[in-house]
Amino acid sequence: MNGKFTVRKAEEKDIVLLQNMIKGLAAYEKRPQDMTASQENLQYWLFEKKIATALIAQYNDEVIGYAIYYPVFGSFAAEGGVRLEDLFLCEEYRHGGLGKKFFSQIEEFVKQDGYNLIEWSCLGWNMPSIRFYNQIGAVQEHGSNRGG
Protein backbone atom coordinates (compact mmCIF):
# COMPACT_ATOMS: atom_id res chain seq x y z
CA MET A 1 0.00 0.00 0.00
CA ASN A 2 1.60 3.17 -1.20
CA GLY A 3 -0.84 5.83 -0.04
CA LYS A 4 -0.34 8.33 2.77
CA PHE A 5 -0.49 6.64 6.19
CA THR A 6 -0.71 8.80 9.31
CA VAL A 7 -1.39 8.28 13.00
CA ARG A 8 -2.61 10.96 15.37
CA LYS A 9 -3.90 11.23 18.90
CA ALA A 10 -7.67 11.03 19.04
CA GLU A 11 -9.65 14.12 19.99
CA GLU A 12 -13.07 14.48 21.56
CA LYS A 13 -14.60 15.00 18.12
CA ASP A 14 -13.50 11.41 17.29
CA ILE A 15 -15.82 9.74 19.82
CA VAL A 16 -18.24 8.38 17.20
CA LEU A 17 -15.31 7.05 15.13
CA LEU A 18 -13.75 5.42 18.19
CA GLN A 19 -17.03 3.86 19.27
CA ASN A 20 -17.57 2.42 15.78
CA MET A 21 -14.00 1.09 15.61
CA ILE A 22 -14.37 -0.52 19.03
CA LYS A 23 -17.55 -2.17 17.76
CA GLY A 24 -15.51 -3.44 14.81
CA LEU A 25 -12.93 -4.96 17.14
CA ALA A 26 -15.65 -6.55 19.28
CA ALA A 27 -17.21 -8.10 16.16
CA TYR A 28 -13.79 -9.37 15.01
CA GLU A 29 -13.23 -10.93 18.43
CA LYS A 30 -16.66 -12.60 18.19
CA ARG A 31 -17.88 -10.63 21.21
CA PRO A 32 -20.17 -7.89 19.85
CA GLN A 33 -22.46 -8.27 22.87
CA ASP A 34 -19.60 -7.18 25.15
CA MET A 35 -19.25 -3.77 23.49
CA THR A 36 -21.45 -1.66 25.76
CA ALA A 37 -19.38 1.55 25.88
CA SER A 38 -21.46 4.66 25.31
CA GLN A 39 -20.05 7.76 23.65
CA GLU A 40 -20.50 9.56 26.96
CA ASN A 41 -18.46 6.98 28.88
CA LEU A 42 -15.72 6.95 26.27
CA GLN A 43 -15.57 10.74 26.34
CA TYR A 44 -15.46 10.79 30.15
CA TRP A 45 -12.70 8.17 30.58
CA LEU A 46 -10.56 9.09 27.58
CA PHE A 47 -10.80 12.88 27.57
CA GLU A 48 -11.96 14.03 31.02
CA LYS A 49 -10.22 11.46 33.23
CA LYS A 50 -7.46 10.85 30.65
CA ILE A 51 -7.11 7.27 31.86
CA ALA A 52 -5.92 6.06 28.45
CA THR A 53 -4.60 7.37 25.14
CA ALA A 54 -6.43 6.69 21.90
CA LEU A 55 -4.75 6.91 18.51
CA ILE A 56 -6.41 7.12 15.10
CA ALA A 57 -4.83 5.55 12.00
CA GLN A 58 -5.63 7.10 8.63
CA TYR A 59 -4.83 6.04 5.09
CA ASN A 60 -5.27 8.74 2.44
CA ASP A 61 -7.28 10.70 5.05
CA GLU A 62 -9.72 7.79 5.64
CA VAL A 63 -9.91 6.45 9.21
CA ILE A 64 -8.84 2.81 9.02
CA GLY A 65 -7.96 1.87 12.59
CA TYR A 66 -7.34 2.82 16.17
CA ALA A 67 -5.29 1.88 19.19
CA ILE A 68 -5.82 2.46 22.90
CA TYR A 69 -3.12 2.18 25.54
CA TYR A 70 -2.82 3.09 29.21
CA PRO A 71 0.02 3.37 31.74
CA VAL A 72 1.27 0.45 33.83
CA PHE A 73 3.93 0.45 36.53
CA GLY A 74 6.24 -2.25 37.88
CA SER A 75 7.36 -1.40 41.38
CA PHE A 76 10.23 -3.94 41.55
CA ALA A 77 12.02 -2.31 38.61
CA ALA A 78 10.44 1.13 39.11
CA GLU A 79 9.61 0.95 35.43
CA GLY A 80 6.76 2.63 33.61
CA GLY A 81 5.21 1.26 30.48
CA VAL A 82 1.89 0.95 28.76
CA ARG A 83 -0.63 -1.78 28.18
CA LEU A 84 -1.83 -1.89 24.58
CA GLU A 85 -5.52 -2.54 25.17
CA ASP A 86 -6.67 -2.35 21.55
CA LEU A 87 -4.99 -2.37 18.15
CA PHE A 88 -7.39 -2.59 15.24
CA LEU A 89 -7.18 -2.08 11.49
CA CYS A 90 -10.17 -2.45 9.19
CA GLU A 91 -9.98 -5.79 7.42
CA GLU A 92 -9.34 -4.41 3.94
CA TYR A 93 -6.16 -2.70 5.21
CA ARG A 94 -4.56 -5.77 6.77
CA HIS A 95 -1.74 -7.81 5.21
CA GLY A 96 -0.24 -4.88 3.31
CA GLY A 97 2.32 -3.65 5.83
CA LEU A 98 0.14 -1.02 7.49
CA GLY A 99 -0.09 -3.00 10.73
CA LYS A 100 3.69 -2.86 11.11
CA LYS A 101 3.69 0.85 10.31
CA PHE A 102 0.88 1.41 12.82
CA PHE A 103 2.68 -0.46 15.59
CA SER A 104 5.86 1.50 14.85
CA GLN A 105 3.92 4.75 15.18
CA ILE A 106 2.36 3.52 18.44
CA GLU A 107 5.89 2.91 19.74
CA GLU A 108 6.80 6.49 18.86
CA PHE A 109 3.79 7.92 20.70
CA VAL A 110 4.56 5.71 23.73
CA LYS A 111 8.16 6.99 23.78
CA GLN A 112 6.96 10.60 23.43
CA ASP A 113 4.72 9.98 26.45
CA GLY A 114 7.83 8.95 28.40
CA TYR A 115 7.37 5.16 28.51
CA ASN A 116 9.73 2.45 27.34
CA LEU A 117 7.69 -0.75 27.47
CA ILE A 118 4.53 -1.95 25.68
CA GLU A 119 2.59 -4.92 27.04
CA TRP A 120 0.03 -6.73 24.91
CA SER A 121 -1.97 -9.93 24.86
CA CYS A 122 -4.39 -11.65 22.48
CA LEU A 123 -7.22 -14.11 22.78
CA GLY A 124 -5.80 -17.61 22.39
CA TRP A 125 -7.73 -18.34 19.19
CA ASN A 126 -6.58 -15.12 17.49
CA MET A 127 -3.67 -16.66 15.59
CA PRO A 128 -3.52 -13.94 12.88
CA SER A 129 -2.88 -11.29 15.53
CA ILE A 130 -0.48 -13.49 17.49
CA ARG A 131 1.50 -14.15 14.27
CA PHE A 132 1.54 -10.40 13.57
CA TYR A 133 2.97 -9.56 16.99
CA ASN A 134 5.52 -12.38 16.72
CA GLN A 135 6.64 -11.16 13.27
CA ILE A 136 7.39 -7.70 14.63
CA GLY A 137 9.26 -9.15 17.62
CA ALA A 138 6.74 -8.22 20.29
CA VAL A 139 6.64 -10.49 23.34
CA GLN A 140 3.21 -11.43 24.63
CA GLU A 141 2.47 -10.58 28.26
CA HIS A 142 1.47 -13.71 30.23
CA GLY A 143 1.75 -12.31 33.73
CA SER A 144 4.15 -9.75 34.93
CA ASN A 145 7.78 -10.32 35.79
CA ARG A 146 7.93 -6.66 36.78
CA GLY A 147 6.70 -7.32 40.30
CA GLY A 148 4.47 -5.20 42.43
C-alpha positions as CSV (number, residue, x, y, z in Angstrom):
1,M,0.0,0.0,0.0
2,N,1.6,3.2,-1.2
3,G,-0.8,5.8,0.0
4,K,-0.3,8.3,2.8
5,F,-0.5,6.6,6.2
6,T,-0.7,8.8,9.3
7,V,-1.4,8.3,13.0
8,R,-2.6,11.0,15.4
9,K,-3.9,11.2,18.9
10,A,-7.7,11.0,19.0
11,E,-9.7,14.1,20.0
12,E,-13.1,14.5,21.6
13,K,-14.6,15.0,18.1
14,D,-13.5,11.4,17.3
15,I,-15.8,9.7,19.8
16,V,-18.2,8.4,17.2
17,L,-15.3,7.0,15.1
18,L,-13.8,5.4,18.2
19,Q,-17.0,3.9,19.3
20,N,-17.6,2.4,15.8
21,M,-14.0,1.1,15.6
22,I,-14.4,-0.5,19.0
23,K,-17.6,-2.2,17.8
24,G,-15.5,-3.4,14.8
25,L,-12.9,-5.0,17.1
26,A,-15.7,-6.5,19.3
27,A,-17.2,-8.1,16.2
28,Y,-13.8,-9.4,15.0
29,E,-13.2,-10.9,18.4
30,K,-16.7,-12.6,18.2
31,R,-17.9,-10.6,21.2
32,P,-20.2,-7.9,19.8
33,Q,-22.5,-8.3,22.9
34,D,-19.6,-7.2,25.1
35,M,-19.3,-3.8,23.5
36,T,-21.4,-1.7,25.8
37,A,-19.4,1.5,25.9
38,S,-21.5,4.7,25.3
39,Q,-20.1,7.8,23.7
40,E,-20.5,9.6,27.0
41,N,-18.5,7.0,28.9
42,L,-15.7,7.0,26.3
43,Q,-15.6,10.7,26.3
44,Y,-15.5,10.8,30.1
45,W,-12.7,8.2,30.6
46,L,-10.6,9.1,27.6
47,F,-10.8,12.9,27.6
48,E,-12.0,14.0,31.0
49,K,-10.2,11.5,33.2
50,K,-7.5,10.8,30.6
51,I,-7.1,7.3,31.9
52,A,-5.9,6.1,28.4
53,T,-4.6,7.4,25.1
54,A,-6.4,6.7,21.9
55,L,-4.7,6.9,18.5
56,I,-6.4,7.1,15.1
57,A,-4.8,5.6,12.0
58,Q,-5.6,7.1,8.6
59,Y,-4.8,6.0,5.1
60,N,-5.3,8.7,2.4
61,D,-7.3,10.7,5.1
62,E,-9.7,7.8,5.6
63,V,-9.9,6.5,9.2
64,I,-8.8,2.8,9.0
65,G,-8.0,1.9,12.6
66,Y,-7.3,2.8,16.2
67,A,-5.3,1.9,19.2
68,I,-5.8,2.5,22.9
69,Y,-3.1,2.2,25.5
70,Y,-2.8,3.1,29.2
71,P,0.0,3.4,31.7
72,V,1.3,0.5,33.8
73,F,3.9,0.4,36.5
74,G,6.2,-2.2,37.9
75,S,7.4,-1.4,41.4
76,F,10.2,-3.9,41.6
77,A,12.0,-2.3,38.6
78,A,10.4,1.1,39.1
79,E,9.6,0.9,35.4
80,G,6.8,2.6,33.6
81,G,5.2,1.3,30.5
82,V,1.9,1.0,28.8
83,R,-0.6,-1.8,28.2
84,L,-1.8,-1.9,24.6
85,E,-5.5,-2.5,25.2
86,D,-6.7,-2.4,21.5
87,L,-5.0,-2.4,18.2
88,F,-7.4,-2.6,15.2
89,L,-7.2,-2.1,11.5
90,C,-10.2,-2.5,9.2
91,E,-10.0,-5.8,7.4
92,E,-9.3,-4.4,3.9
93,Y,-6.2,-2.7,5.2
94,R,-4.6,-5.8,6.8
95,H,-1.7,-7.8,5.2
96,G,-0.2,-4.9,3.3
97,G,2.3,-3.7,5.8
98,L,0.1,-1.0,7.5
99,G,-0.1,-3.0,10.7
100,K,3.7,-2.9,11.1
101,K,3.7,0.8,10.3
102,F,0.9,1.4,12.8
103,F,2.7,-0.5,15.6
104,S,5.9,1.5,14.8
105,Q,3.9,4.8,15.2
106,I,2.4,3.5,18.4
107,E,5.9,2.9,19.7
108,E,6.8,6.5,18.9
109,F,3.8,7.9,20.7
110,V,4.6,5.7,23.7
111,K,8.2,7.0,23.8
112,Q,7.0,10.6,23.4
113,D,4.7,10.0,26.4
114,G,7.8,8.9,28.4
115,Y,7.4,5.2,28.5
116,N,9.7,2.5,27.3
117,L,7.7,-0.8,27.5
118,I,4.5,-2.0,25.7
119,E,2.6,-4.9,27.0
120,W,0.0,-6.7,24.9
121,S,-2.0,-9.9,24.9
122,C,-4.4,-11.7,22.5
123,L,-7.2,-14.1,22.8
124,G,-5.8,-17.6,22.4
125,W,-7.7,-18.3,19.2
126,N,-6.6,-15.1,17.5
127,M,-3.7,-16.7,15.6
128,P,-3.5,-13.9,12.9
129,S,-2.9,-11.3,15.5
130,I,-0.5,-13.5,17.5
131,R,1.5,-14.1,14.3
132,F,1.5,-10.4,13.6
133,Y,3.0,-9.6,17.0
134,N,5.5,-12.4,16.7
135,Q,6.6,-11.2,13.3
136,I,7.4,-7.7,14.6
137,G,9.3,-9.2,17.6
138,A,6.7,-8.2,20.3
139,V,6.6,-10.5,23.3
140,Q,3.2,-11.4,24.6
141,E,2.5,-10.6,28.3
142,H,1.5,-13.7,30.2
143,G,1.7,-12.3,33.7
144,S,4.2,-9.8,34.9
145,N,7.8,-10.3,35.8
146,R,7.9,-6.7,36.8
147,G,6.7,-7.3,40.3
148,G,4.5,-5.2,42.4
